[in-house]
């Protein structure tokens, strides 16, 4: 009697056999993947949207968005055809002052973002509204330096107001080009508190996303307006609230945001009224950079 011949399996057959044996576990392993791919991220405690995406899509709003972006694309093309910043070349070269932000209506407040330490569990509050005659911007609120009781945060107490980064057609990235100017001009009216002006520029590396150029803003208080001119050469580089040893001038052709920050640890109400934010060219100021840049490990 002949013995049955031993069957040898090839690697491909073994692989298929292993896949076949694991098929009962596939639905259990892929259940979470189906949930993630079929839905979207939602914050903890928020209900889940069971309605399909195509039912939630607003066709009318989509058409309005397309019209808006194509209009911006047309304006960008025409402005480049006319000259820099949509102005003739002669006017651009002779320009001495440019108003970047002025507050003349509710739509002007949409260009700014207000935040405070309440986002991390603090108790400070900040609000933004128009002034008495709807011609100024009023930033007000209450500052509280009591840290949140989370066991991690040691310091708290700040309020900030920051401009939104400029965007072009189809949400393309844009920058403010202030290479023709050397001074930041503000018209403000405060309550005597010291503020910090922050200017954010485009960075080259991703780990520099927290880099910020800052300088001090001292308000006098009282009913009178205060014109403040700060040269760009005075702004110093900081990252996450710490002044950096390696200082270098600000890139004026890649400005993204301008902000105002309060954190003087004096608990209580505050207010800051702003008329306009502008840039100007001060011919009497010839300083390039106010801080010495030491070369580490110099070549011998």
C-alpha positions as MATLAB code, in Angstrom:
seq = 'XXXXXXXXXXXXXXXXXXXXXXXXXXXXXXXXXXXXXXXXXXXXXXXXXXXXXXXXXXXXXXXXXXXXXXXXXXXXXXXXXXXXXXXXXXXXXXXXXXXXXXXXXXXXXXXXXXXXXXXXXXXXXXXXXXXXXXXXXXXXXXXXXXXXXXXXXXXXXXXXXXXXXXXXXXXXXXXXXXXXXXXXXXXXXXXXXXXXXXXXXXXXXXXXXXXXXXXXXXXXXXXXXXXXXXXXXXXXXXXXXXXXXXXXXXXXXXXXXXXXXXXXXXXXXXXXXXXXXXXXXXXXXXXXXXXXXXXXXXXX';
ca = [
       0.000    0.000    0.000;
       1.448    3.326   -1.061;
       1.754    6.019    1.556;
       0.153    9.401    0.820;
       2.593   11.876   -0.614;
       3.485   14.785    1.667;
       2.105   18.076    0.449;
       4.481   21.057    0.466;
       2.980   24.537    0.560;
       4.587   27.442   -1.245;
       5.082   30.787    0.566;
       2.135   32.261   -1.360;
      -0.171   29.490   -0.214;
       0.999   29.903    3.345;
       0.298   33.636    3.169;
      -3.206   33.053    1.829;
      -3.822   30.463    4.495;
      -2.753   32.832    7.236;
      -4.991   35.550    5.811;
      -7.876   33.094    5.650;
      -7.406   32.124    9.263;
      -7.395   35.770   10.351;
     -10.554   36.762    8.496;
     -12.828   36.344   11.570;
     -10.864   39.118   13.324;
     -10.978   41.573   10.424;
     -14.443   43.013   11.186;
     -13.443   43.671   14.791;
     -10.189   45.379   13.840;
     -11.728   47.437   11.073;
     -14.761   48.627   13.036;
     -12.904   51.577   14.512;
     -11.360   52.437   11.150;
     -14.793   52.577    9.529;
     -16.040   54.893   12.258;
     -13.094   57.252   11.846;
     -13.144   57.292    8.060;
     -16.895   57.673    7.848;
     -17.108   60.549   10.312;
     -15.063   63.550   11.323;
     -13.329   64.883   14.401;
     -15.599   66.193   17.120;
     -14.821   67.647   20.514;
     -15.525   65.509   23.589;
     -19.137   65.777   24.684;
     -20.410   66.978   21.316;
     -23.101   64.947   19.511;
     -22.233   62.990   16.418;
     -23.535   64.076   13.030;
     -25.273   61.117   11.410;
     -26.374   63.152    8.402;
     -24.251   62.496    5.292;
     -21.931   65.237    4.143;
     -23.719   65.697    0.809;
     -26.933   66.528    2.674;
     -25.217   69.123    4.864;
     -23.595   70.870    1.896;
     -25.145   74.246    1.064;
     -25.001   74.738   -2.701;
     -26.004   78.414   -2.502;
     -23.244   79.160   -0.010;
     -20.742   77.324   -2.200;
     -21.670   79.442   -5.222;
     -21.263   82.615   -3.157;
     -17.815   81.452   -2.050;
     -16.758   80.818   -5.645;
     -17.948   84.277   -6.691;
     -16.053   85.849   -3.805;
     -12.776   84.090   -4.582;
     -12.945   84.750   -8.319;
     -13.593   88.433   -7.567;
     -10.510   88.501   -5.336;
      -8.498   86.778   -8.062;
      -9.559   89.450  -10.546;
      -8.616   92.241   -8.123;
      -5.204   90.668   -7.492;
      -4.518   90.427  -11.213;
      -5.563   94.033  -11.873;
      -3.588   95.354   -8.892;
      -0.426   93.634  -10.119;
      -1.006   95.100  -13.554;
      -1.314   98.636  -12.134;
       1.675   98.451   -9.788;
       2.821   97.415   -6.298;
      -0.046   97.202   -3.791;
      -2.432   98.217   -6.589;
      -0.905  101.704   -6.867;
       1.133  103.356   -9.615;
       4.872  103.000   -9.237;
       5.454  106.736   -8.694;
       2.810  106.898   -5.959;
       4.258  103.794   -4.314;
       7.777  105.253   -4.267;
       6.633  108.602   -2.847;
       4.296  107.121   -0.231;
       5.236  108.287    3.270;
       2.328  106.966    5.369;
      -0.044  104.052    4.983;
      -3.009  103.270    7.239;
      -3.215   99.509    7.685;
      -6.191   99.196   10.054;
      -8.815  101.746   10.971;
     -12.093  101.117   12.726;
     -15.027  102.709   10.949;
     -17.681  100.007   11.180;
     -18.594   96.571   12.528;
     -16.905   94.833    9.589;
     -13.532   96.239   10.687;
     -13.711   94.198   13.913;
     -13.857   90.956   11.917;
     -10.182   91.416   11.055;
      -9.136   90.891   14.684;
      -9.159   88.013   17.166;
      -9.463   88.432   20.944;
      -8.316   85.785   23.416;
      -7.341   85.457   27.077;
      -6.188   82.872   29.580;
      -9.745   81.600   29.948;
      -8.853   79.246   27.087;
      -6.475   77.406   29.427;
      -8.734   77.591   32.483;
      -7.930   81.132   33.667;
     -10.352   83.803   34.805;
      -9.388   86.764   32.618;
     -11.951   88.151   30.195;
     -11.443   90.292   27.091;
     -13.985   91.819   24.722;
     -13.845   93.930   21.586;
     -16.384   96.470   20.386;
     -16.653   99.778   18.570;
     -16.172  103.077   20.370;
     -18.758  105.684   21.216;
     -19.016  107.194   17.726;
     -18.302  103.946   15.843;
     -14.972  105.378   14.711;
     -12.625  103.622   17.148;
     -11.990  100.173   18.568;
     -12.362   99.524   22.301;
     -10.622   96.542   23.887;
     -11.811   96.038   27.448;
     -12.213   93.347   30.055;
     -10.881   92.110   33.377;
      -7.420   90.732   34.112;
      -6.978   87.980   36.712;
      -3.607   86.395   37.459;
      -4.957   83.460   39.496;
      -3.684   80.278   37.790;
      -6.127   77.478   36.988;
      -6.288   74.564   39.400;
      -5.139   71.900   36.998;
      -1.882   71.007   38.723;
       0.208   71.989   35.693;
      -0.175   75.717   34.981;
       1.924   77.892   37.280;
       1.384   81.352   35.799;
      -1.658   82.973   34.270;
      -3.205   86.348   33.600;
      -3.074   87.692   30.052;
      -5.376   89.196   27.447;
      -4.487   89.701   23.825;
      -5.867   91.139   20.617;
      -4.310   90.053   17.325;
      -5.006   90.766   13.682;
      -5.911   87.922   11.360;
      -3.326   86.929    8.732;
      -4.146   88.354    5.296;
      -5.450   85.903    2.724;
      -5.824   86.140   -1.019;
      -8.086   84.367   -3.460;
      -8.921   80.752   -2.619;
      -7.406   81.291    0.857;
      -3.889   81.690   -0.477;
      -1.286   83.043    1.933;
      -0.410   86.741    1.708;
       1.860   89.079    3.639;
       2.063   92.768    4.459;
       4.980   94.380    2.643;
       6.312   97.292    4.713;
       9.787   97.556    3.214;
       9.163  101.199    2.263;
       8.541  102.165    5.903;
      10.578  102.066    9.092;
       8.159  103.095   11.870;
       4.915  101.792   13.344;
       2.434  104.596   14.051;
      -0.432  104.162   16.532;
      -3.109  106.478   17.874;
      -4.370  105.080   21.160;
      -5.981  106.026   24.440;
      -5.348  103.752   27.420;
      -5.787  103.613   31.172;
      -2.134  103.860   32.198;
      -1.280  100.166   31.925;
       1.835   98.958   30.084;
       1.118   96.864   27.011;
       3.223   94.781   24.670;
       3.070   95.156   20.886;
       3.754   91.934   19.008;
       4.567   91.696   15.312;
       4.510   88.264   13.715;
       6.508   87.622   10.549;
       6.804   84.634    8.264;
       9.341   82.093    9.483;
      11.610   79.860    7.448;
      11.562   76.717    9.599;
       8.582   75.066   11.271;
      10.166   75.145   14.740;
      10.182   78.965   14.529;
       6.393   79.223   14.483;
       6.359   80.746   17.988;
       8.851   83.508   17.137;
       7.513   87.006   17.746;
       8.934   90.522   17.610;
       7.860   92.610   20.581;
       8.213   96.060   22.089;
       6.666   97.967   24.970;
       3.710  100.325   24.760;
       3.223  102.673   27.709;
      -0.154  104.380   27.942;
      -0.615  107.631   29.871;
      -4.258  107.288   30.816;
      -6.767  110.085   30.871;
      -9.108  111.481   28.227;
      -6.444  112.596   25.734;
      -5.278  110.665   22.704;
      -1.706  109.508   22.426;
       0.280  109.248   19.181;
       2.939  106.551   19.449;
       5.699  105.964   16.918;
       7.891  102.894   17.366;
      10.715  102.214   14.892;
      10.873   98.665   13.605;
      14.531   98.554   14.590;
      13.482   98.579   18.276;
      11.523   95.328   18.112;
      13.340   92.400   19.723;
      12.919   88.705   18.990;
      11.196   86.471   21.541;
       9.799   82.958   21.522;
       7.064   81.796   23.887;
       7.620   84.840   26.078;
      11.402   84.452   26.349;
      13.812   86.943   24.785;
      16.273   85.199   22.496;
      20.039   85.655   22.645;
      20.391   85.533   18.870;
      18.719   88.726   17.645;
      18.190   89.741   14.038;
      16.089   92.427   12.316;
      12.468   92.008   11.381;
      11.529   90.897    7.866;
       9.374   93.810    6.779;
       8.311   92.169    3.526;
       6.654   89.181    5.243;
       4.532   90.623    8.060;
       1.615   88.412    9.078;
       0.036   89.800   12.243;
       0.128   92.681   14.717;
      -1.134   92.227   18.256;
      -1.533   93.871   21.655;
      -0.937   91.871   24.842;
      -1.619   92.793   28.471;
       0.024   90.822   31.282;
       1.220   93.240   33.965;
      -0.135   91.082   36.854;
      -2.322   93.948   38.080;
      -5.710   92.347   38.569;
      -8.703   94.451   37.680;
     -10.517   96.044   34.751;
      -8.654   97.457   31.761;
      -9.423   99.181   28.491;
      -7.502  100.268   25.418;
      -9.033  102.396   22.678;
      -7.407  102.371   19.237;
      -8.065  104.856   16.465;
      -5.813  103.457   13.737;
      -2.711  101.368   13.129;
      -0.418  102.715   10.424;
       3.160  102.622    9.172;
       5.247  105.604    8.133;
       8.676  106.459    6.816;
      10.580  108.622    9.289;
      13.528  110.149    7.429;
      15.099  111.286   10.709;
      15.441  107.681   11.897;
      18.480  106.011   10.343;
      19.057  103.139   12.770;
      19.101   99.688   11.166;
      18.939   97.526   14.302;
      19.073   98.575   17.946;
      20.591   95.408   19.390;
      24.100   94.054   19.024;
      24.378   90.660   17.414;
      27.287   88.749   18.890;
      28.802   85.989   16.827;
      29.045   82.789   18.809;
      32.218   80.758   18.323;
      33.852   83.345   16.059;
      36.367   82.205   13.519;
      39.968   82.882   14.513;
];
